[in-house]
Amino acid sequence: MGRLTRLSTRTTAAAAGALLLAGGIAGPAMASGQAPEAATSSAAASDCGLETGDQAAQRWIPVLTPPFGADHEDQGAWDTKNVDTSTYDQCAELSWITVKTEGATASSPSTIMLFHKGAYLGTATNGSFGFAPDVDRVDDSTLDVTFHYPQDGDSNADPHGTATSTYSWDQDAGKLTQEGQLPPHLNN
């Protein structure tokens, strides 16, 4: 399985509390690269989460690692006001919200938050990445993500490097899987 963001103890506690308040309970947060189990609750009975895309963004963006890393909290914040939540679907096996930094330029950090039937799974990568990705829905449980990055000699305005990953919700295993490539700086 590919890399998935590990959630901190504070994040895990906040997520568990939020899910309990919403009437659900999730498995352990992504420790050792594993995604939490799907939530079981009245939401699962209806096969849809309880939050809209805007509500999910406002709940989960604050728990993300800052755009330039935990050691650089003062160098920027995620943009909570201009988030496109049209890709979030609380009934889909797998949906997403791409988050950019406040005042972003083309090469500013982005991240992708992933959701299973409205339950937050974590981010698609272990760190943020520059340049907005292209995310394509393959089917209800599968997404293809093309990351863009500069190669030697490229300008920040015209990166030529690409890496494509496929993210899938494995219903039988009850977890998210990732296959494919990531930008070189995220392979470490």
SULSULMO-V563160 format. One record per residue. N is the residue number from 1. PHI is phi in whole degrees, 0 to 359 (none if undefined). OMEGA is omega in degrees with one decimal (none if undefined). BURIAL is b if it has 16 or more other C-alpha atoms within 10 Angstrom, else e. Layout:
n:N phi:PHI omega:OMEGA burial:BURIAL
n:N phi:PHI omega:OMEGA burial:BURIAL
This chain:
n:1 phi:none omega:179.3 burial:e
n:2 phi:285 omega:-177.4 burial:b
n:3 phi:275 omega:173.0 burial:b
n:4 phi:228 omega:-178.1 burial:b
n:5 phi:294 omega:173.3 burial:b
n:6 phi:275 omega:177.7 burial:b
n:7 phi:267 omega:179.2 burial:b
n:8 phi:288 omega:178.2 burial:e
n:9 phi:301 omega:178.5 burial:e
n:10 phi:298 omega:-179.9 burial:e
n:11 phi:294 omega:-180.0 burial:b
n:12 phi:299 omega:179.6 burial:b
n:13 phi:296 omega:179.0 burial:e
n:14 phi:296 omega:179.9 burial:e
n:15 phi:295 omega:179.7 burial:b
n:16 phi:297 omega:178.8 burial:b
n:17 phi:297 omega:-179.5 burial:e
n:18 phi:297 omega:180.0 burial:e
n:19 phi:291 omega:177.4 burial:b
n:20 phi:296 omega:177.8 burial:e
n:21 phi:296 omega:-179.2 burial:e
n:22 phi:279 omega:177.6 burial:e
n:23 phi:95 omega:-179.4 burial:e
n:24 phi:231 omega:175.7 burial:b
n:25 phi:215 omega:-178.3 burial:b
n:26 phi:246 omega:175.0 burial:b
n:27 phi:287 omega:-177.3 burial:e
n:28 phi:296 omega:177.6 burial:e
n:29 phi:295 omega:-171.3 burial:b
n:30 phi:293 omega:173.7 burial:b
n:31 phi:270 omega:179.7 burial:e
n:32 phi:56 omega:174.7 burial:e
n:33 phi:78 omega:178.9 burial:b
n:34 phi:257 omega:177.4 burial:b
n:35 phi:278 omega:177.7 burial:b
n:36 phi:292 omega:175.6 burial:b
n:37 phi:291 omega:179.8 burial:b
n:38 phi:296 omega:179.0 burial:b
n:39 phi:293 omega:174.0 burial:b
n:40 phi:243 omega:-176.7 burial:b
n:41 phi:187 omega:174.6 burial:b
n:42 phi:297 omega:176.3 burial:e
n:43 phi:296 omega:179.1 burial:b
n:44 phi:293 omega:179.4 burial:b
n:45 phi:297 omega:179.2 burial:e
n:46 phi:272 omega:179.7 burial:e
n:47 phi:68 omega:179.0 burial:b
n:48 phi:220 omega:174.5 burial:b
n:49 phi:288 omega:-175.8 burial:b
n:50 phi:262 omega:-174.6 burial:b
n:51 phi:256 omega:169.8 burial:b
n:52 phi:282 omega:176.8 burial:e
n:53 phi:299 omega:178.7 burial:b
n:54 phi:297 omega:178.8 burial:b
n:55 phi:295 omega:179.1 burial:e
n:56 phi:297 omega:178.8 burial:b
n:57 phi:298 omega:-178.0 burial:b
n:58 phi:294 omega:179.0 burial:e
n:59 phi:284 omega:-168.2 burial:b
n:60 phi:261 omega:178.2 burial:b
n:61 phi:301 omega:-179.3 burial:b
n:62 phi:297 omega:180.0 burial:e
n:63 phi:267 omega:178.8 burial:b
n:64 phi:290 omega:170.8 burial:b
n:65 phi:298 omega:-179.8 burial:b
n:66 phi:307 omega:-174.4 burial:b
n:67 phi:308 omega:-177.7 burial:b
n:68 phi:259 omega:177.4 burial:b
n:69 phi:104 omega:-176.8 burial:e
n:70 phi:299 omega:-179.4 burial:e
n:71 phi:279 omega:-175.7 burial:e
n:72 phi:230 omega:-177.4 burial:e
n:73 phi:301 omega:-177.0 burial:e
n:74 phi:274 omega:-175.2 burial:e
n:75 phi:257 omega:178.0 burial:e
n:76 phi:149 omega:-179.8 burial:b
n:77 phi:223 omega:175.5 burial:b
n:78 phi:287 omega:-178.7 burial:b
n:79 phi:277 omega:-179.8 burial:b
n:80 phi:268 omega:-175.6 burial:b
n:81 phi:265 omega:-174.7 burial:e
n:82 phi:241 omega:-177.4 burial:e
n:83 phi:270 omega:175.4 burial:b
n:84 phi:274 omega:-178.8 burial:b
n:85 phi:259 omega:-177.8 burial:b
n:86 phi:294 omega:-179.2 burial:e
n:87 phi:268 omega:177.7 burial:e
n:88 phi:275 omega:177.3 burial:b
n:89 phi:221 omega:-175.5 burial:b
n:90 phi:293 omega:177.6 burial:b
n:91 phi:254 omega:-176.8 burial:b
n:92 phi:280 omega:174.2 burial:b
n:93 phi:301 omega:179.5 burial:b
n:94 phi:212 omega:174.1 burial:b
n:95 phi:221 omega:-172.1 burial:b
n:96 phi:210 omega:169.6 burial:b
n:97 phi:224 omega:175.8 burial:b
n:98 phi:269 omega:-177.3 burial:b
n:99 phi:242 omega:178.7 burial:b
n:100 phi:246 omega:177.7 burial:b
n:101 phi:279 omega:175.4 burial:b
n:102 phi:299 omega:178.8 burial:b
n:103 phi:64 omega:-173.0 burial:e
n:104 phi:297 omega:167.0 burial:b
n:105 phi:254 omega:-177.5 burial:e
n:106 phi:303 omega:-175.7 burial:e
n:107 phi:263 omega:-179.9 burial:b
n:108 phi:293 omega:-179.3 burial:b
n:109 phi:300 omega:172.9 burial:b
n:110 phi:227 omega:171.8 burial:b
n:111 phi:209 omega:179.7 burial:b
n:112 phi:240 omega:174.3 burial:b
n:113 phi:269 omega:-177.6 burial:b
n:114 phi:248 omega:-176.6 burial:b
n:115 phi:224 omega:172.5 burial:b
n:116 phi:244 omega:-178.2 burial:b
n:117 phi:48 omega:177.3 burial:b
n:118 phi:89 omega:178.7 burial:b
n:119 phi:275 omega:-178.8 burial:b
n:120 phi:290 omega:-179.5 burial:b
n:121 phi:261 omega:-174.6 burial:b
n:122 phi:126 omega:-179.3 burial:b
n:123 phi:261 omega:-176.2 burial:b
n:124 phi:289 omega:-177.5 burial:b
n:125 phi:226 omega:179.3 burial:b
n:126 phi:283 omega:178.9 burial:b
n:127 phi:205 omega:177.1 burial:b
n:128 phi:282 omega:-178.1 burial:b
n:129 phi:218 omega:177.0 burial:b
n:130 phi:281 omega:176.5 burial:b
n:131 phi:72 omega:-179.0 burial:b
n:132 phi:298 omega:178.7 burial:b
n:133 phi:279 omega:169.7 burial:b
n:134 phi:258 omega:-179.8 burial:e
n:135 phi:244 omega:179.7 burial:b
n:136 phi:238 omega:176.4 burial:e
n:137 phi:281 omega:176.0 burial:b
n:138 phi:273 omega:174.5 burial:e
n:139 phi:203 omega:-173.3 burial:e
n:140 phi:298 omega:-177.0 burial:e
n:141 phi:242 omega:-175.0 burial:b
n:142 phi:222 omega:177.0 burial:b
n:143 phi:233 omega:170.0 burial:b
n:144 phi:256 omega:-179.9 burial:b
n:145 phi:241 omega:174.2 burial:b
n:146 phi:254 omega:178.0 burial:b
n:147 phi:268 omega:178.0 burial:b
n:148 phi:243 omega:179.4 burial:b
n:149 phi:206 omega:179.4 burial:b
n:150 phi:283 omega:172.1 burial:b
n:151 phi:260 omega:179.1 burial:e
n:152 phi:308 omega:178.4 burial:e
n:153 phi:91 omega:178.5 burial:e
n:154 phi:283 omega:172.1 burial:e
n:155 phi:273 omega:176.9 burial:e
n:156 phi:295 omega:-179.5 burial:b
n:157 phi:274 omega:-173.8 burial:e
n:158 phi:214 omega:179.4 burial:e
n:159 phi:284 omega:-179.5 burial:b
n:160 phi:251 omega:-179.7 burial:e
n:161 phi:283 omega:174.5 burial:e
n:162 phi:224 omega:174.1 burial:b
n:163 phi:219 omega:-177.6 burial:e
n:164 phi:241 omega:176.6 burial:b
n:165 phi:237 omega:174.1 burial:b
n:166 phi:247 omega:177.7 burial:b
n:167 phi:249 omega:-177.6 burial:b
n:168 phi:224 omega:171.0 burial:b
n:169 phi:270 omega:179.0 burial:b
n:170 phi:268 omega:-176.0 burial:e
n:171 phi:298 omega:-178.5 burial:e
n:172 phi:297 omega:-179.7 burial:e
n:173 phi:274 omega:-178.8 burial:e
n:174 phi:66 omega:-179.5 burial:e
n:175 phi:208 omega:177.4 burial:b
n:176 phi:273 omega:174.7 burial:b
n:177 phi:238 omega:178.1 burial:b
n:178 phi:225 omega:175.6 burial:b
n:179 phi:226 omega:175.4 burial:e
n:180 phi:113 omega:-173.1 burial:e
n:181 phi:257 omega:171.8 burial:b
n:182 phi:234 omega:174.8 burial:b
n:183 phi:304 omega:-174.6 burial:b
n:184 phi:309 omega:-177.4 burial:e
n:185 phi:290 omega:177.5 burial:e
n:186 phi:262 omega:178.7 burial:e
n:187 phi:270 omega:-177.2 burial:e
n:188 phi:277 omega:none burial:e
